[in-house]
Amino acid sequence: MWRIIHQFGSPPWVYRFCDRVIPWLLPLTAVALIVGSAWGLLFAPTDYKQGDSYRIIYIHVPAAVVSLAGYYIMAFAGLVSLVWRIKLADLAMRAAAPIGAAFTAVALITGAIWGKPTWGAWWVWDARVTSMLILFFLYVGVIALFEAYDNKTIAARACAILSLVGTVNIPIIYKSVDWWYSLHQPASIKFTGSSAIDASMLYPLLGMIVAFYALFALLMMLNLKQSLTSEYAQSNWLIKRITT
Amino acid sequence: MQFDSFAAAVTMGGHGGFVWAAYAITSVVILVMIVRPVLSTRSMQDTIQREFERKQAHEKDAS
């Protein structure tokens, strides 16, 4: 156990790990995304109420799910970086921020496009939509805050604190559809009890959620490799690895 | 297949514009997110490689 933790704190080991995993995770993710999209777009049945506009669900929900999971990862990495001062945790936190921001933006944009034919408006100041917008600003805030400091040690600490404070927003997003009277529909997928969605629509949705998680992992590794390359450009292990 | 023809899959009963736009925007975002770190890493690796070769050539000259 300690050996595994130790390895995840070692930049050369993580670099090699990314190098080994990316070549098969990239094609796997691409295939999963293409198959999942084709399934959702062309083969899943048409919704009896919303017609075909509901097909946006196959990117909207996975993007939203992963944008929340990404925040956990960013905040957890921030906590580790704050407490144990591990360089890699700091890099992981910064790797997660732009990915999370992009997924949140995708969830908001696809939500707006879905909202137009369904609610009759591109945007509503609804509890779920607004709390997701706050999530987007939290991600962007972490990125901007890091850039704002010249001293990168202090910058990383400030980002970690901001991302930890921002976690209060996560349960608000989850519960927003229950706590407030909301236009946004409540969760259709339930871990306990039966889901409010038919299997023919549920399976492609679950498939796309898995594909988006794989995409998140892939993007995390690509970003980590990039920041490791820039951070350790002068280190012997990296020069050796690249030049041989 | 839910649609009888290519045209039906494109229009989706009037919702096609919304659905395809959502998928197109998402695809572009995903592609940019993948390509950007790959290109940036590659260019940094090239710099490190060149620097290494330059140093080696320098050492050979010195000896």
Interface residues (C-beta under 8 A of the other chain):
Chain A: L26 L33 S37 L41 L42 F43 A44 P45 T46 G51 D52 S53 R55 I56 I59 H60 A63 P98 I99 A102 A105 V106 I109 T110 I113 W114 K116 P117 L215 L218 L219 L222 N223 K225 Q226 T229 S230 A233 L238 I239 I242 T243
Chain B: M1 Q2 F3 A9 M12 G13 G14 H15 G16 F18 V19 A21 A22 Y23 I25 T26 V29 I30 M33 I34 P37 V38 S40 T41 M44 Q45 T47 I48 Q49 F52 E53
